[in-house]
């Protein structure tokens, strides 16, 4: 029996990709665009809230100043019209670091005061959108390269097996 033949005498199917590889490539190609879509929805919701929400003054109560830009977050406490106390987190740009005790403008939904953003500062949707773009380029590019390399390898195997 030849080594290149399967137990039943047929040649192994070298043209079909292993299922794990196909799933990995598909996941790599879909992850970035999915994050872009989710981030876009979140950014649109934040923009809608900024246009239609109620405004109040909030006070910065906590500032996270980690070594990474993703660690640059701060919390503000605010009281909507019903006099309850709420807290919202936002990202801050390196050139706009807030101090504890600073006042900020908080925009919230009247029917859901926990749904709020801080005007002029980053919201989570922007981070998800940005990561989605990076993942699309990096993982999508890697997935495409893997797919093309697998296809090219199969073409070479077919040519040398003749």
C-alpha positions as CSV (number, residue, x, y, z in Angstrom):
1,X,0.0,0.0,0.0
2,X,1.3,3.5,-0.9
3,X,1.8,6.0,1.9
4,X,-0.2,8.7,0.0
5,X,-3.3,6.6,-0.1
6,X,-6.0,6.3,2.6
7,X,-6.9,3.0,4.1
8,X,-9.7,2.4,1.6
9,X,-7.4,3.0,-1.3
10,X,-8.6,6.5,-2.2
11,X,-6.4,9.5,-2.1
12,X,-6.9,11.8,0.9
13,X,-8.9,14.9,0.0
14,X,-6.2,17.6,0.0
15,X,-8.4,20.2,-1.4
16,X,-10.7,20.6,1.5
17,X,-9.5,22.7,4.4
18,X,-9.7,21.4,8.0
19,X,-12.8,22.6,9.6
20,X,-10.9,24.3,12.5
21,X,-8.8,26.3,10.0
22,X,-12.0,27.4,8.1
23,X,-13.7,28.4,11.3
24,X,-10.6,30.4,12.5
25,X,-10.3,32.3,9.2
26,X,-14.1,33.1,9.3
27,X,-13.9,34.3,12.9
28,X,-10.9,36.5,12.0
29,X,-12.7,38.0,9.0
30,X,-16.0,38.6,11.0
31,X,-14.7,39.9,14.3
32,X,-13.5,43.3,13.2
33,X,-16.6,44.2,11.1
34,X,-18.9,43.0,13.9
35,X,-17.1,45.3,16.4
36,X,-17.3,48.2,13.9
37,X,-21.1,47.6,13.6
38,X,-21.6,47.4,17.4
39,X,-19.4,50.5,17.9
40,X,-21.3,52.4,15.3
41,X,-24.6,51.6,16.9
42,X,-23.2,52.7,20.3
43,X,-21.8,55.9,18.9
44,X,-25.1,56.7,17.1
45,X,-27.0,56.1,20.4
46,X,-24.6,58.4,22.2
47,X,-24.9,61.1,19.5
48,X,-28.7,60.8,19.8
49,X,-28.5,61.2,23.5
50,X,-26.3,64.3,23.1
51,X,-28.9,65.8,20.8
52,X,-32.1,64.9,22.7
53,X,-31.0,64.3,26.3
54,X,-31.4,66.5,29.4
55,X,-28.3,68.3,30.7
56,X,-27.1,68.7,34.2
57,X,-23.9,69.5,35.9
58,X,-21.8,66.7,37.3
59,X,-18.7,66.6,39.6
60,X,-15.6,64.5,38.8
61,X,-15.2,62.1,41.7
62,X,-12.5,59.7,40.4
63,X,-9.7,59.9,37.8
64,X,-7.9,56.8,36.6
65,X,-4.5,57.6,35.1
66,X,-3.0,54.3,34.0
67,X,0.0,53.8,31.8
68,X,-2.1,53.0,28.7
69,X,-4.4,55.3,26.9
70,X,-7.2,52.8,27.5
71,X,-6.8,53.4,31.3
72,X,-7.5,57.1,31.0
73,X,-11.1,57.1,32.5
74,X,-12.9,59.3,35.0
75,X,-16.1,59.1,36.9
76,X,-18.6,62.0,37.4
77,X,-21.5,62.0,39.8
78,X,-24.6,63.9,38.9
79,X,-28.2,64.5,40.1
80,X,-31.0,64.5,37.5
81,X,-34.2,66.4,38.0
82,X,-35.5,63.7,40.5
83,X,-32.7,64.5,42.9
84,X,-31.3,60.9,42.9
85,X,-27.5,60.5,42.6
86,X,-26.0,58.7,39.6
87,X,-22.5,58.1,38.3
88,X,-21.1,57.9,34.7
89,X,-17.7,56.9,33.4
90,X,-16.0,58.5,30.4
91,X,-12.6,58.4,28.6
92,X,-10.4,61.5,28.7
93,X,-7.9,62.6,26.1
94,X,-4.2,63.0,27.2
95,X,-4.4,66.7,26.7
96,X,-7.7,67.1,28.7
97,X,-7.1,65.3,32.0
98,X,-9.8,66.3,34.5
99,X,-9.2,66.8,38.2
100,X,-11.3,65.5,41.0
101,X,-13.8,68.2,41.9
102,X,-14.0,69.7,38.3
103,X,-17.5,70.2,36.9
104,X,-18.6,68.6,33.7
105,X,-21.8,68.6,31.7
106,X,-23.6,65.3,31.9
107,X,-26.3,64.5,29.3
108,X,-28.8,61.8,30.4
109,X,-32.1,60.3,29.3
110,X,-35.1,61.7,31.2
111,X,-36.8,58.4,31.4
112,X,-33.6,56.5,32.3
113,X,-31.1,58.7,34.3
114,X,-28.6,55.9,34.4
115,X,-28.2,56.2,30.7
116,X,-25.8,59.1,30.4
117,X,-22.7,60.5,28.7
118,X,-20.3,63.3,29.6
119,X,-20.4,66.0,26.9
120,X,-17.0,66.4,25.2
121,X,-15.5,63.2,26.4
122,X,-15.2,59.7,24.9
123,X,-17.8,57.1,25.4
124,X,-17.3,53.3,25.2
125,X,-18.8,53.1,21.7
126,X,-15.8,55.1,20.4
127,X,-13.4,52.5,21.8
128,X,-15.3,49.6,20.4
129,X,-15.5,51.3,17.0
130,X,-11.7,52.0,17.1
131,X,-10.9,48.5,18.1
132,X,-13.2,47.1,15.4
133,X,-11.2,49.1,12.7
134,X,-7.9,47.8,14.1
135,X,-9.2,44.2,14.2
136,X,-10.6,44.5,10.7
137,X,-7.2,45.5,9.4
138,X,-5.1,43.2,11.4
139,X,-7.2,40.1,11.9
140,X,-9.0,40.5,8.5
141,X,-5.6,40.8,6.8
142,X,-4.2,37.9,8.6
143,X,-7.3,35.8,7.8
144,X,-7.1,36.6,4.1
145,X,-3.4,35.8,4.0
146,X,-4.1,32.5,5.7
147,X,-6.8,31.7,3.2
148,X,-4.6,32.6,0.2
149,X,-1.7,30.6,1.6
150,X,-3.8,27.6,2.2
151,X,-5.3,27.8,-1.3
152,X,-1.8,28.3,-2.9
153,X,-0.5,25.3,-0.9
154,X,-3.3,23.2,-2.2
155,X,-2.6,24.3,-5.8
156,X,1.1,23.3,-5.4
157,X,0.2,19.9,-3.8
158,X,-2.1,19.2,-6.8
159,X,0.6,20.1,-9.3
160,X,3.3,18.0,-7.6
161,X,0.9,15.0,-7.1
162,X,0.3,14.5,-10.8
